[in-house]
Amino acid sequence: MNIGLNEYLFVSGLLFAIGFFGVLLRRNTLVIYMCMELMLNAVNLALVAFSRYNQTMDGNIFVFFIITVAAAEVAVGLAIIVALYRKRRSVEVDDLNALSH
């Protein structure tokens, strides 16, 4: 069985859709953050699939830089969530509707 570009793109689209609907429907900031990371990884999968299909390393190199930036983004995002939790004692989006209190 040979897995082609269509199968990779289908899985990538499915992962992106799960992440997208998770961001829209969930109210917990940690879950929203994980769904955003899932969307980012779906894009990475598509880039690697296109890179493999075109027999180049361009997509792989781009994914390497995306993962590097995502590592820094994770640290900053989790620090913001922890700071919000310490101030508000909640990570629910509905409770975080204003910056002051």
N, C-alpha and C positions, 0 to 999 in steps of 0.2 A: 504494500500500500504506500503510495507516494502522496505526501501532504504538500499541497500547492499553495500558491499565494492567496487564493480565495478562502481557504480554510483559516489561514492566519488572520486575514482581514475580518472574517466573520467573528472569530474569537475576540479580536481587538474591538470590534464594534459592540459586541455583547458586553464586554467588560466596561467599555466607555458608557454604554447605556445604563448598566447597573450603577456605576458611580454617579452618573448624572441624576438619575432618579433618587438615589440616596441623598444627594445634596439637596434636592428639591423637597423631599418628603420627611427627612429626619429633623429632629429638634436638638439633638445632643451635639455640641460642638466637636467632640472627639470623633464621633461617627461621621460627621460632615467632613472633617479633616481627612479621615481615612478614605472616604469616598472620593475626595479630590485627588488623593494619592493614587487611587485605583484608576482614575481617569488619566492621570499622567503616565502610569505604567501601560495603559492601553495604547496610548500614543507611541510610547517607546516600542511596544511590540509591533505596531504597524511600521514604524521606521526601520526596524531590523528586518522585517519581512520584505519591505521594498528593497532594502539594501541587498538582501540575499537574492531576490528575484533579478535585480539588475547586475549582479556579480561585481558590486563595488563595496568599498568600506565606508562610504560617505555617511550612510545612516548609522552605522555602528559607532563612528567617531562622534556624531551628533548626540547619540544616546549616552555615550560616556560623559559628555559635558552636561547633559540634562540631569543625569544621576548625581553628578558632583554638585550642581546647584541645588538639587532637591534635598541633599543631605543637609546643607546649610538652612534651607527652608524649613525642614523638619525641626531643627533645633530652635529656630526663631518662633515657629508656629506653636510648638509645645510650650515654650516659655511664655508666650502670650496667653495661652489657655490656662496655664498654672497661675499666672498673675491674676487673671479674671476670676478664677476659682477662689483664690485667697481673698480677693476683695468682696466678691458677691456670694460665696459659698454655694455656687451653682454653676453648672456648665450647660444649662439649657438655654437655647437661643431666645426663647420668649422672656427669660429673666434678664437678658443682656441687651435690652432694647435701647438703653441710654448709656452714655459714657460716664455720667456723674451719678452719684448717690452715696 
